[in-house]
């Protein structure tokens, strides 16, 4: 009987893992640009499917559309991660499984099977994926992202600081606050490995940006321009 229950749980987990990767891989930015601007986003700018590149694709058509579709891209990319974790919670899957699902959704976004394993930088999907798991650190990461973006107006810099800052705070905040078990990663799974892995993925997708930042050649946020 125990073996049967184990196999059922394992099968459910595998289904969720596959769905997380495939849903994460949905290239909403590329779809929006293709449908509403008739352009191939993978041939524009950074060739990323993220919001900044979506803005770049629409900027020659309409400033208003550029802002609208870039914000829509952020929302849709974040929703991918949010809903796969939400459904995992709804089905009562373990925290270990939920974190694995979050990581797979981010991998799907960054290396989409629908785009020949090309994709976006993973920041919006990462935020959507972890906000239900570590909401306090997730919100802090968003605040850091906003502040750095406002001050320096460099998209990659704000993204890196937001994600890495949020992850770093998971080592600090639980020691400062008496967090409930369901939002404290130490009590959830007893390890920070999934979050560190997410950080590695984000750094990897931003590697070219990092090299330009070091050389002080990285351009400012497109959204900050008139």
C-alpha positions, 0 to 999 in steps of 0.5 A: 500500500505504501509503495502504491501511494509513493508511486502515485505521489511520484507520478503527480510530481513528474506531471507537475515538473513537466507542466512547470517547465512547459508553462514556464517556456511559454514565450509571451513576449515573443508571441505579443511582438509577433501578433501585434508588431509582426516582428521576430523578437529573437532578432531584435536587440538583446534577442531576449523575450523579456519586457525590456526587449519587448519595449524595444520591439514596439518603441519604433511603432508606438511609445504607448504600445511599447509601455503597455506590452512591456508591462503586460509581458512582465505580468504574464511572465510572472504569472507563469511561475506564480500559478504553477506554484499556486496549483502545487500548493492547491494539490498539497505537494510538498515544499521540496516539490514546490521549490523544484517546480519554481526552478523548472518554471524559471528554466523553462522561461530562460530556455524555452522548448518552443524557441529552440531553448532560447528565452528571457532572463528569468527575473519576472518568472523568478519573482512570480515563482517564489512570491508564494514561498518566501513572500517577505523576501520576495517583496523586499527583492521587488523593493530593491529592484525598484530602488536600484532601477530608479537610481541607476536606470539600468535594467540588468543592474536592478534585476540582478540586485533585486533577485540576489538581494531577495535571496540574500535576505532569506539568510537574514530575515528568518533570524531577525523575525519569528516567521511562520513555518510556511513562509520560512525556507529554513523550516520549509525545506531546511536548505537554501539550495533551490534559491541559490540555484535560481540565483545562479540561473539569473546570473548566467542569463545576465552574464553578457550584461555583467561584463558590460556593467564591469566595463561601464558599457551597459545601456540605461533602461529603455523604459526610462526614455521618453 
